[in-house]
Amino acid sequence: MLALLSKQPGGPGLLELETVPDPRPNPGEILMSVKACGVNYPDALIIEDRYQFKPERPFAPGSEVSGIVEALGEGMTSLKVGDRVIGSCGWGGMAEKLALPAERCIPMPDAMPFDEAAAFIMTYGTSYHALKDRAHLKPGEVLLVLGAAGGVGLAAVELGKAMGARVIAAASSEEKAALARRHGADESIVYPSGPLDKDGAKALADQFKAVCGPNGADVVYDPVGGDYSEAALRAIAWEGRFLVVGFPAGIPKLPLNLPLLKSCQIVGVFWGAFARRDPQANAANIRELLDLYARGAIRPVISERVPLERAGEAISALSARKALGKIVVTMDGAEAR
């Protein structure tokens, strides 16, 4: 099989496409014929040894996949050969085949194509866990979403709207803001490219405050970081919740007098650890997300589909914050059902 391998720490340009032996499923595992793999920001971090997990090399990046069960490990009874499944693997997904534990797979809905299935679990799982479990978002509250045209950001826009919030989308271009509005945002803000000086940061904070209204944002969803975080925090409501999701613009240094003055919470969101620590709660969330998908309330936006040999380019585009919605690596025309 073909796999895109990280053999040394570094950027996507160091990834190597190689033919390697097919994996064999251990007891309790399945062998998946991978049809599609979603591209996510942790893919850029893990190949540079900057992620929470550091797998032994060589390894393939790619943390969420969809495909068909090709073979079963000993004792496997919950799935059968030929089943269409979505898998959460952490890494290893940018390969034509993958062995992974059955408990990390869920059956694909009949109407869901492979490319959407590979773009679903991580972004919607992260955003739903953030808004439901960490922020306890309530109907009628104001939700400010930074990076609102990226994978998790756009998922947060859709979910916030489905949960009854007034959603304000913040993005770096009018094209991105328009995409967020098409997916449910009530209003949008176009913010400048960073870094921001003191005057620029104050101007952005004033812009956030003007759009959020006199009470501010009840919940801030921040998958961007950098200079944008403090500007958004300055626009938070009394007893608001600031969700820390990611840092493609850099890890911010927030003045802690702001949480004191607003009596607000700064809340970390680590969906992967939540899914491992509380698999039952995560499974319940996934069931609710699939129900929202079936009702048409949420649907992944896939801006580009690339073959496995171009997966490094996809990781680079995502790192540079150029992607709209999701980029998906497809193995053999994974739009097909």
C-alpha positions in Angstrom: 0.0 0.0 0.0 1.0 3.7 -0.3 1.5 5.8 2.7 2.7 9.4 3.2 5.3 9.1 5.9 7.0 11.5 8.4 10.5 10.1 8.9 12.0 13.2 10.6 10.5 16.3 12.4 9.7 19.1 10.0 7.2 20.6 7.7 5.0 19.0 5.0 7.8 19.2 2.5 9.6 16.5 4.3 6.8 13.9 4.0 7.6 11.0 1.8 5.2 8.9 -0.3 6.3 5.3 -0.1 5.1 1.7 -0.7 4.9 -0.1 2.7 3.5 -3.5 3.8 -0.2 -3.7 4.5 -0.9 -3.6 8.2 -2.5 -6.6 9.9 -5.3 -6.1 12.4 -4.6 -7.3 15.9 -7.3 -8.9 18.1 -10.2 -6.4 18.5 -9.1 -4.4 15.4 -10.3 -4.0 11.9 -8.3 -3.4 8.7 -9.8 -0.4 6.8 -9.5 0.3 3.2 -9.2 4.1 3.5 -11.3 6.1 1.1 -10.8 9.6 2.5 -8.8 11.4 5.3 -9.7 14.8 6.7 -6.9 17.3 7.0 -6.7 19.1 10.4 -4.4 21.5 12.1 -2.9 18.9 14.4 -1.5 17.2 11.3 0.9 20.1 10.9 1.8 20.0 14.6 2.4 16.3 14.9 4.9 16.1 12.0 6.9 18.9 13.6 6.9 17.2 17.1 4.8 20.1 18.4 1.7 18.2 19.3 0.7 16.6 22.6 1.4 13.2 21.2 4.7 12.1 19.5 4.3 8.8 17.7 7.2 6.6 16.8 8.6 7.3 13.3 8.0 6.6 10.6 4.3 7.4 10.8 1.6 8.9 8.5 -0.3 12.0 9.7 -4.1 12.0 9.4 -6.4 11.7 12.4 -9.8 11.1 10.9 -10.7 8.7 8.1 -13.6 6.9 6.4 -13.5 3.7 4.5 -14.6 0.1 4.2 -13.8 -2.8 6.5 -11.5 -5.1 4.6 -10.5 -7.6 7.2 -11.2 -8.4 10.9 -8.8 -9.1 13.8 -9.4 -12.1 16.0 -12.5 -11.9 18.1 -14.0 -9.1 16.1 -17.8 -9.3 16.1 -19.1 -5.8 16.3 -18.2 -5.0 12.7 -18.1 -7.1 9.5 -16.2 -7.1 6.2 -17.8 -4.6 3.9 -19.1 -2.2 6.5 -18.7 1.5 5.8 -17.2 3.2 8.8 -15.7 6.4 10.1 -12.5 6.1 12.2 -10.7 8.3 14.7 -7.1 7.3 14.6 -4.9 10.2 15.9 -2.4 9.5 13.1 -1.9 7.0 10.3 -4.8 8.1 8.2 -2.9 9.3 5.1 -2.4 5.8 3.8 -4.4 3.4 1.7 -5.0 1.0 4.5 -5.2 1.3 8.3 -5.6 -1.0 11.2 -7.4 0.5 14.2 -9.5 -0.7 17.2 -13.2 -1.3 16.5 -14.2 1.0 19.4 -12.6 3.9 17.5 -15.0 3.3 14.5 -18.6 4.2 14.0 -20.9 3.1 11.2 -21.4 5.6 8.4 -24.9 6.8 7.7 -26.1 5.3 4.4 -26.6 8.8 2.9 -23.2 10.1 3.9 -20.4 10.1 1.2 -16.9 9.2 2.2 -15.4 12.7 1.8 -18.0 14.2 4.2 -17.6 11.3 6.6 -13.8 12.0 6.8 -14.5 15.7 7.4 -17.1 15.2 10.2 -16.0 13.8 13.5 -13.0 16.0 14.6 -14.4 19.4 13.6 -18.0 18.8 14.8 -16.9 16.7 17.7 -14.6 19.5 18.9 -17.1 22.3 18.4 -20.0 20.5 19.9 -18.0 19.5 23.0 -16.8 23.1 23.3 -20.3 24.7 23.0 -22.3 22.0 24.8 -20.1 20.6 27.5 -17.6 23.4 28.1 -19.5 26.6 27.5 -23.1 25.3 28.2 -24.3 27.5 25.4 -28.0 28.5 25.9 -30.6 29.7 23.4 -30.6 33.4 22.9 -27.0 33.9 24.0 -24.5 35.7 21.8 -21.7 33.5 20.3 -18.6 35.1 18.8 -16.7 32.7 16.6 -13.1 33.5 15.5 -11.7 31.8 12.4 -15.3 31.2 11.4 -14.6 29.9 7.9 -12.1 27.2 9.0 -13.1 23.6 9.8 -13.9 23.9 13.5 -15.0 27.5 13.1 -17.6 26.8 10.5 -18.8 23.8 12.5 -19.2 26.2 15.5 -21.2 28.6 13.4 -23.6 25.9 12.3 -23.9 24.3 15.7 -24.3 27.6 17.5 -27.2 28.4 15.2 -28.7 25.0 15.7 -28.5 25.5 19.5 -30.4 28.8 19.3 -27.6 31.3 19.7 -27.1 34.6 17.9 -23.9 33.9 16.0 -21.3 36.5 15.0 -18.7 35.2 12.6 -15.2 36.8 12.6 -12.9 35.9 9.7 -9.9 37.4 7.8 -11.7 38.1 4.4 -15.1 39.0 3.1 -15.1 35.7 1.2 -14.7 33.8 4.4 -17.2 36.0 6.2 -19.8 35.4 3.4 -19.3 31.7 3.7 -20.0 31.8 7.4 -23.2 33.9 6.8 -24.4 31.3 4.3 -24.0 28.7 7.0 -26.0 30.5 9.6 -24.1 33.4 11.0 -26.4 36.3 11.9 -23.6 38.9 11.4 -19.9 38.9 10.5 -16.7 40.8 11.1 -13.7 41.0 8.8 -10.5 41.4 10.9 -7.1 42.4 9.6 -4.2 40.1 9.1 -1.9 40.0 12.2 0.2 40.8 14.0 -1.7 43.7 15.5 -0.1 46.7 17.2 -1.7 48.3 20.3 -4.0 50.6 18.2 -5.0 47.8 15.9 -5.8 45.5 18.8 -7.9 48.2 20.4 -9.7 48.9 17.2 -10.6 45.3 16.7 -11.8 45.0 20.3 -14.1 48.0 19.7 -15.3 46.4 16.5 -16.2 43.2 18.4 -18.0 45.2 21.1 -20.0 47.1 18.5 -21.3 44.0 16.8 -21.8 41.9 19.9 -24.0 44.6 21.5 -23.9 46.4 24.8 -23.7 43.2 26.9 -20.9 41.6 24.9 -20.5 38.0 23.8 -21.7 35.3 26.2 -19.4 32.8 24.6 -16.2 33.4 22.6 -15.0 30.4 20.4 -11.3 31.0 19.7 -9.5 28.5 17.4 -7.1 31.2 16.2 -5.1 32.7 19.1 -2.5 35.3 18.6 -3.4 39.0 18.9 -7.0 38.2 18.2 -7.6 36.5 21.6 -7.2 39.6 23.8 -9.4 41.7 21.5 -12.2 39.1 21.7 -11.8 38.7 25.4 -12.3 42.5 25.9 -15.7 42.1 24.2 -16.9 39.3 26.4 -20.0 39.6 28.6 -20.2 39.5 32.4 -19.8 35.8 33.4 -19.0 34.9 29.8 -17.1 31.8 28.7 -13.9 32.1 26.5 -13.2 28.8 24.8 -9.5 28.1 24.1 -9.5 25.8 21.0 -6.3 26.4 19.0 -3.4 28.7 18.2 -2.5 28.9 14.5 -1.8 32.6 14.9 0.3 32.0 18.0 -0.2 31.3 21.7 -1.7 34.5 23.3 -0.6 36.1 26.5 -3.8 37.3 28.1 -3.9 39.9 30.9 -5.6 38.2 33.8 -7.2 41.4 35.0 -9.7 41.0 32.2 -11.3 37.7 33.5 -11.4 39.4 37.0 -13.2 42.5 35.7 -15.7 40.5 33.6 -16.1 37.7 36.1 -15.6 35.4 33.1 -14.2 32.0 32.6 -11.3 31.0 30.3 -12.1 27.4 29.4 -9.8 24.9 27.7 -11.2 22.6 25.0 -9.3 19.3 24.3 -11.8 17.1 22.5 -9.3 14.2 21.9 -8.7 13.8 25.7 -12.4 14.2 26.5 -13.2 11.4 23.9 -10.7 9.0 25.6 -11.6 9.9 29.2 -15.4 9.8 28.7 -16.2 7.6 25.7 -19.8 7.3 26.7 -20.4 11.0 26.7 -18.5 11.4 23.5 -20.6 8.7 21.8 -23.7 10.4 22.9 -22.5 13.7 21.4 -21.6 11.9 18.1 -25.2 10.4 18.0 -26.6 13.8 18.4 -24.3 15.2 15.7 -25.4 12.5 13.3 -29.0 13.3 14.0 -28.3 17.0 13.2 -26.6 15.9 10.0 -29.6 13.7 9.0 -31.9 16.7 9.6 -29.8 18.9 7.4 -28.8 21.3 10.2 -25.1 20.7 9.7 -23.0 19.5 6.8 -19.2 19.7 6.2 -18.0 22.3 3.7 -15.2 20.7 1.6 -13.4 23.3 -0.3 -10.8 21.0 -1.9 -10.2 17.3 -2.5 -6.6 16.2 -3.1 -5.0 12.9 -3.9 -2.6 11.2 -1.4 0.5 12.4 -3.2 -0.6 16.1 -2.7 -1.6 15.7 1.0 1.5 17.7 2.1 0.3 20.7 0.1 -3.1 20.4 1.9 -1.4 20.5 5.3 0.6 23.6 4.2 -2.5 25.3 3.0 -4.3 24.6 6.3 -1.3 25.9 8.3 -1.3 29.1 6.3 -5.0 29.6 7.1 -5.9 29.5 3.4 -8.6 26.8 3.6 -12.3 27.5 3.5 -14.0 24.7 5.5 -12.2 21.4 5.1 -9.6 19.9 2.8 -9.9 16.1 2.3 -7.4 13.7 1.0 -9.2 11.1 -1.2 -7.7 7.7 -2.1 -9.9 6.7 -5.1 -12.6 9.2 -5.8 -14.1 9.2 -2.3 -17.1 11.4 -3.2 -18.8 8.2 -4.3 -21.1 6.4 -1.9 
